[in-house]
Amino acid sequence: MEQILRVRDVCRVTGLARSTIWRLERGRQFPARRKLGIRSVGWLASEVSEWLMTRALAIPARKS
């Protein structure tokens, strides 16, 4: 069964602010939220993890 992350969890996992997540989502640069109820949304954990991996691969490693 797929885990659903609420906005607080997504912020903690990604290190992004709520407004940044929603801005990226509007620009189709972040996974789309899923409507869970009348006033609640969530993101699929697998999609957020995949997004994090693609970001990590896109950023070149720093040389010391």
C-alpha positions in Angstrom: 0.0 0.0 0.0 1.3 3.4 -1.0 2.1 5.9 1.8 0.6 9.4 1.6 2.6 12.3 2.9 0.9 15.3 4.3 2.3 18.8 3.7 4.2 18.9 7.0 5.9 15.6 6.1 6.7 16.8 2.6 8.3 19.9 4.0 10.4 17.9 6.5 11.5 15.4 3.8 12.4 17.9 1.1 13.5 20.8 3.3 11.3 23.1 1.3 8.7 25.6 2.6 5.0 25.0 2.0 4.9 28.0 -0.4 7.9 26.7 -2.4 6.3 23.3 -2.8 3.1 24.7 -4.1 5.0 27.1 -6.4 7.0 24.2 -7.9 3.8 22.2 -8.2 2.1 24.9 -10.1 5.1 25.0 -12.5 4.9 21.3 -12.9 8.3 20.9 -11.3 7.0 18.9 -8.3 4.6 16.0 -8.0 0.9 16.8 -8.0 -1.0 16.6 -4.7 -3.9 14.2 -4.3 -7.2 15.3 -2.8 -7.8 13.2 0.3 -11.0 14.9 1.5 -12.8 18.2 1.5 -10.0 20.1 3.1 -7.0 17.8 3.0 -4.4 16.9 0.4 -1.4 14.6 0.3 1.5 13.5 -1.9 2.5 9.9 -2.8 5.7 9.1 -1.0 7.1 7.3 -4.0 6.6 10.4 -6.2 8.3 12.7 -3.7 11.2 10.2 -3.3 11.6 10.0 -7.1 11.6 13.8 -7.3 14.3 14.0 -4.6 16.4 11.5 -6.5 16.2 13.4 -9.8 17.1 16.6 -8.0 20.1 14.9 -6.4 21.3 13.6 -9.7 20.9 16.9 -11.4 23.1 18.8 -8.9 26.8 18.3 -9.5 28.8 17.2 -6.5 31.0 19.9 -4.9 34.7 19.3 -4.9 36.6 20.0 -1.7 
